[in-house]
Amino acid sequence: MLFKASAPGSLMLMGEYAVLQGKQALVCAVDKRMTVTLAPRADKKIIITSALGHLVTDLSHLNVELPFQFVLTTLKTLQKKMHTGCDIVITSEFSDKIGFASSAAVTTALLAALTLWLNISLTQTEMVRIARTIVRKVQGLGSGADVAACVFGGIVAYRAQPLVIEKLPYLYPLTVIYSGSKTPTVQAVAHVQEYFQTQPQLFKQICQLIGNCSLQAKKSICAEDWLEVGKLMNMQQGLMDALNVNTYDLNQIIETLRHSSSILGAKISGSGLGDCVVGLGQMAEDEKIPGVRIPVAITHQGVICEKI
């Protein structure tokens, strides 16, 4: 018997950096998925196969190593529950070079496949807590917002502490543009920390304002006032500029999106210094824009798993 699970990629809509300070964020699941297929073995071997490479190891000697650090840390989390090894095949509809939170997606999908195999019952919130702990153990930081989107799907209003997850009722089309380069989140966060080293209070105030933008956007989404959501996205982009995470390429994309009549607002998605810009609305295919357009939509479907 095989155990198959898939989790969506995700995008931050609002609340970057503020979410790491315990403020509100909005994150959404996208219709590009990461799939894990798990086949139990009779021996103790663990064999991992993905586009990133191939690894053969042993259940009793699990060592976390690149490029499978999230997979191996997830396995170590449930190692005591596992009596045999397994073959794990990972496929993805999106590149780990693009900020769709591939680490959260593979962690969530593998956790779902393992718990189905091992007959462990978890609520959605429990799954978020465990997957968030795994991501933090590997990265050293992580709000868990991307994990919440992977588990719940749709647009999620999220706070890390105390943990609050609310799936919002409505969706809206997006235009997502990749700038052509990506700075790892940990490096971008370190860059911002260094920039505000002499102004920690100012950094806290900016994060408070970003959190306020997310809170107001949540209310506007629930009222289906998408014009207001777009305005709030533009406001938060000004605060991202203040955090010093904008670049020339990102700014060119943002300005081009904002000049499109079909886009209600545009901002950096994620930690900045590269990666993606998200526009609220669907830009026409024949409209020219710098960067690489990635065709995605928000999906209501979170993690799913099945026996096959």
KAGICOR-V923896 format. One record per residue. N is the residue number from 1. PHI is phi in radians with two decimals (none if undefined). D_CENTER is the distance of its C-alpha to the mean C-alpha in Angstrom with 1 decimal. Layout:
[[N,PHI,D_CENTER] [N,PHI,D_CENTER]]
This chain:
[[1,none,30.2] [2,-1.85,26.6] [3,-2.10,23.4] [4,-2.09,20.6] [5,-2.43,17.1] [6,-2.36,14.2] [7,-2.32,10.7] [8,-1.35,8.8] [9,-1.22,6.1] [10,-2.55,4.1] [11,-2.32,5.4] [12,-1.35,6.8] [13,-1.62,10.3] [14,-2.63,12.2] [15,1.78,12.6] [16,-0.95,11.3] [17,1.19,13.5] [18,-1.07,15.2] [19,-1.12,12.7] [20,-1.30,13.6] [21,-1.80,17.1] [22,1.48,16.9] [23,-1.62,16.7] [24,-1.22,15.2] [25,-2.37,11.9] [26,-2.11,10.9] [27,-2.34,7.5] [28,-2.29,8.0] [29,-1.50,7.8] [30,-2.03,9.4] [31,-1.47,12.5] [32,-2.06,11.7] [33,-2.08,11.6] [34,-1.88,11.9] [35,-2.09,15.3] [36,-2.08,17.1] [37,-1.99,20.8] [38,-2.02,22.7] [39,-2.07,26.5] [40,-1.08,28.5] [41,-2.00,31.2] [42,-1.52,34.7] [43,-1.84,34.4] [44,-1.72,32.1] [45,-1.22,30.4] [46,-2.07,26.6] [47,-2.11,26.0] [48,-1.99,22.5] [49,-2.28,22.3] [50,-2.71,19.6] [51,-1.12,19.5] [52,-1.41,19.0] [53,2.57,22.3] [54,-2.39,24.4] [55,-2.41,25.1] [56,-2.04,27.9] [57,-2.50,28.2] [58,-2.30,29.7] [59,-0.99,28.6] [60,-1.46,30.9] [61,-2.36,29.9] [62,-1.40,26.1] [63,-2.06,25.2] [64,-1.32,21.7] [65,-2.57,21.7] [66,-1.21,19.7] [67,-1.66,18.1] [68,-1.85,17.6] [69,-1.11,16.7] [70,-1.31,13.9] [71,-1.11,16.1] [72,-1.21,19.2] [73,-1.19,17.9] [74,-1.12,17.0] [75,-1.08,20.5] [76,-1.13,22.1] [77,-1.10,20.7] [78,-1.93,22.6] [79,-0.96,25.3] [80,-1.21,28.1] [81,-1.52,27.6] [82,-1.64,27.8] [83,-1.80,31.5] [84,-2.37,31.0] [85,-1.47,28.7] [86,-2.84,26.7] [87,-1.70,25.6] [88,-2.15,21.9] [89,-2.01,21.0] [90,-2.04,17.5] [91,-2.21,17.0] [92,-2.47,14.2] [93,-1.64,14.4] [94,-2.54,12.3] [95,-1.44,12.9] [96,-1.25,11.1] [97,-1.41,12.7] [98,-1.87,10.5] [99,-1.31,7.3] [100,-1.80,5.4] [101,1.02,3.5] [102,-1.07,6.9] [103,-1.13,7.8] [104,-1.16,6.0] [105,-1.16,7.3] [106,-1.21,10.6] [107,-1.11,11.1] [108,-1.14,10.8] [109,-1.12,13.0] [110,-1.16,15.4] [111,-1.05,15.8] [112,-1.13,16.7] [113,-1.14,19.1] [114,-1.13,20.7] [115,-1.19,21.3] [116,-1.16,22.8] [117,-1.07,25.0] [118,-1.53,26.1] [119,1.02,26.6] [120,-1.76,24.5] [121,-1.64,23.8] [122,-2.22,20.7] [123,-1.31,19.7] [124,-1.05,16.2] [125,-1.17,16.2] [126,-1.09,17.6] [127,-1.11,15.0] [128,-1.06,12.3] [129,-1.06,14.7] [130,-1.19,15.4] [131,-1.12,12.0] [132,-1.08,11.1] [133,-1.08,14.5] [134,-1.12,14.0] [135,-1.07,11.0] [136,-1.13,13.1] [137,-1.10,16.1] [138,-1.36,14.9] [139,-1.53,13.4] [140,1.55,15.7] [141,-2.73,13.3] [142,2.68,10.0] [143,-1.30,9.9] [144,1.59,8.2] [145,-1.07,6.7] [146,-1.13,3.3] [147,-1.08,6.3] [148,-1.05,8.4] [149,-1.15,7.0] [150,-1.06,7.3] [151,-1.34,10.7] [152,-1.59,12.1] [153,1.32,11.1] [154,1.23,12.3] [155,-1.68,11.8] [156,-2.06,11.4] [157,-1.53,13.2] [158,-2.38,12.2] [159,-2.31,14.2] [160,-1.43,14.0] [161,-2.56,17.8] [162,-1.17,19.5] [163,-1.14,16.6] [164,-2.30,16.6] [165,-2.24,14.4] [166,-2.33,15.9] [167,-1.41,15.1] [168,-1.47,16.8] [169,-1.43,19.4] [170,-2.17,19.1] [171,-2.17,17.1] [172,-2.63,18.0] [173,-1.10,17.9] [174,-2.22,15.7] [175,-2.07,16.6] [176,-2.06,14.1] [177,-2.14,15.8] [178,-1.56,15.0] [179,-1.34,17.3] [180,1.89,18.3] [181,-2.60,17.1] [182,-2.49,14.1] [183,-1.72,14.7] [184,-0.94,12.7] [185,-0.95,11.0] [186,-1.05,13.8] [187,-1.20,16.4] [188,-1.13,15.3] [189,-1.10,15.5] [190,-1.09,18.8] [191,-1.05,20.0] [192,-1.18,19.6] [193,-1.05,21.2] [194,-1.17,24.1] [195,-1.08,24.5] [196,-1.76,25.0] [197,-0.98,27.0] [198,-1.64,30.1] [199,-2.33,28.6] [200,-1.11,26.5] [201,-1.20,27.7] [202,-1.12,26.8] [203,-1.05,23.2] [204,-1.07,23.1] [205,-1.19,24.6] [206,-1.11,22.1] [207,-1.09,19.2] [208,-1.09,21.4] [209,-1.16,21.8] [210,-1.10,18.1] [211,-1.06,17.7] [212,-1.13,20.7] [213,-1.03,19.3] [214,-1.15,16.4] [215,-1.07,19.1] [216,-1.19,21.3] [217,-1.15,18.8] [218,-1.04,18.1] [219,-1.07,21.9] [220,-1.19,22.2] [221,-1.10,19.8] [222,-1.11,21.8] [223,-1.64,24.9] [224,0.97,23.6] [225,-1.69,24.5] [226,-1.27,22.2] [227,-1.04,24.5] [228,-1.19,23.9] [229,-1.07,20.1] [230,-1.07,20.6] [231,-1.07,22.9] [232,-1.18,20.6] [233,-1.07,17.9] [234,-1.10,20.8] [235,-1.09,21.8] [236,-1.17,18.6] [237,-1.06,18.7] [238,-1.04,22.0] [239,-1.29,20.6] [240,-1.14,18.1] [241,-1.03,21.3] [242,-1.10,22.9] [243,-1.37,20.3] [244,1.21,21.4] [245,-2.01,18.1] [246,-1.48,19.4] [247,-2.33,21.2] [248,-1.02,23.9] [249,-1.11,21.9] [250,-1.08,19.1] [251,-1.15,21.9] [252,-1.08,23.8] [253,-1.15,21.0] [254,-1.02,20.5] [255,-1.15,24.3] [256,-1.12,24.8] [257,-1.05,22.3] [258,-1.14,24.0] [259,-1.47,27.3] [260,-1.48,26.5] [261,-1.17,28.1] [262,-1.62,25.3] [263,-1.81,22.6] [264,-1.55,22.6] [265,-3.04,20.3] [266,-2.61,18.1] [267,-2.78,16.0] [268,-1.09,13.7] [269,-1.89,10.0] [270,1.75,8.4] [271,-1.40,11.0] [272,1.49,13.6] [273,1.02,16.5] [274,2.17,15.5] [275,1.27,12.6] [276,-1.89,12.1] [277,-1.97,14.0] [278,-1.99,13.5] [279,-1.95,16.8] [280,-1.50,17.7] [281,2.20,20.1] [282,-1.85,21.0] [283,-1.31,22.8] [284,-1.07,25.8] [285,-1.08,25.6] [286,-1.51,28.8] [287,-1.37,27.6] [288,-1.41,27.2] [289,-2.65,24.3] [290,-1.19,23.5] [291,1.58,20.5] [292,-1.99,19.2] [293,-1.31,18.3] [294,-1.98,15.6] [295,-1.28,16.7] [296,-2.44,14.0] [297,-2.41,14.3] [298,-1.22,12.5] [299,-2.10,13.4] [300,-1.26,14.8] [301,-1.46,14.4] [302,-1.52,12.1] [303,-1.15,13.0] [304,-2.33,16.6] [305,-2.52,19.1] [306,-2.72,22.8] [307,-1.63,25.8] [308,-2.34,27.5]]
